[in-house]
């Protein structure tokens, strides 16, 4: 499924992570989950404090950065960078998660 995605931009990464945090606040069983964010990193308004909060809520937080860069994300959390989506790159990423 991931190989068929076309990045079109427009995702507010901070709000997406906040929504995941809120979901975990509403349902305690989610707090033992790993939060994995898959993004191209194209967001100029990422709030690094939201990643710090997520780290206190989830068992672990990882970002898969596909074909892009975002220094705020990369400095805030464990980031796995891949240049393109392929079966090989996804297998490598899944092993790292």
C-alpha positions as CSV (number, residue, x, y, z in Angstrom):
1,X,0.0,0.0,0.0
2,X,2.8,2.4,0.9
3,X,4.4,1.9,-2.5
4,X,1.2,3.2,-4.2
5,X,1.0,6.5,-2.3
6,X,1.6,9.8,-4.1
7,X,2.9,12.6,-1.8
8,X,0.7,15.7,-2.3
9,X,1.7,17.7,0.8
10,X,-0.6,19.5,3.0
11,X,-0.3,17.4,6.2
12,X,0.1,19.4,9.4
13,X,2.6,17.1,11.1
14,X,2.2,18.8,14.5
15,X,-1.5,18.4,14.5
16,X,-1.2,14.8,13.3
17,X,1.1,14.0,16.3
18,X,-1.2,15.9,18.7
19,X,-4.2,13.9,17.4
20,X,-2.2,10.7,18.2
21,X,-1.4,12.0,21.7
22,X,-5.1,12.8,22.3
23,X,-6.1,9.3,21.1
24,X,-3.7,7.8,23.6
25,X,-5.1,10.1,26.3
26,X,-8.6,8.9,25.5
27,X,-7.6,5.2,25.3
28,X,-4.9,4.1,27.7
29,X,-4.2,0.9,25.9
30,X,-2.6,2.9,23.0
31,X,0.1,4.2,25.3
32,X,2.1,1.0,24.9
33,X,2.1,1.4,21.1
34,X,4.9,2.6,19.0
35,X,4.1,5.9,17.1
36,X,5.4,5.8,13.6
37,X,5.1,8.9,11.5
38,X,5.6,8.6,7.7
39,X,6.2,11.9,6.0
40,X,8.1,13.7,3.3
41,X,8.9,16.4,5.9
42,X,7.4,19.3,4.0
43,X,6.1,21.4,6.9
44,X,7.7,24.6,7.9
45,X,5.8,24.9,11.2
46,X,6.7,21.7,13.1
47,X,6.6,22.2,16.8
48,X,9.4,20.1,18.4
49,X,7.7,20.1,21.8
50,X,4.9,17.9,20.4
51,X,7.5,15.2,19.6
52,X,8.8,15.5,23.2
53,X,5.3,15.0,24.5
54,X,4.7,12.0,22.3
55,X,7.8,10.4,23.7
56,X,6.3,10.6,27.2
57,X,3.0,9.0,26.0
58,X,4.1,6.2,23.6
59,X,6.5,3.3,24.0
60,X,8.6,4.8,21.2
61,X,8.4,7.4,18.5
62,X,10.0,7.1,15.1
63,X,9.7,9.2,11.9
64,X,10.2,7.7,8.5
65,X,11.3,10.6,6.3
66,X,10.8,9.8,2.7
67,X,12.7,11.7,0.1
68,X,12.9,14.9,2.1
69,X,14.5,16.7,5.0
70,X,13.2,18.5,8.1
71,X,15.8,19.6,10.6
72,X,13.2,20.1,13.3
73,X,11.9,16.6,13.0
74,X,15.4,15.1,12.6
75,X,16.6,16.9,15.8
76,X,13.5,16.1,17.8
77,X,13.1,12.3,17.4
78,X,14.6,9.1,16.0
79,X,14.4,9.5,12.2
80,X,14.9,7.0,9.5
81,X,15.6,8.6,6.1
82,X,14.9,6.9,2.8
83,X,15.2,8.4,-0.6
84,X,12.5,6.5,-2.4
85,X,9.8,4.0,-1.6
86,X,10.7,0.5,-2.8
87,X,10.2,-3.0,-1.5
88,X,13.8,-3.0,-0.3
89,X,13.7,0.3,1.4
90,X,10.5,-0.5,3.2
91,X,11.9,-3.9,4.3
92,X,14.9,-2.1,5.7
93,X,12.7,0.4,7.5
94,X,10.4,-2.1,9.0
95,X,13.4,-4.0,10.5
96,X,14.5,-0.7,12.2
97,X,11.1,-0.1,13.7
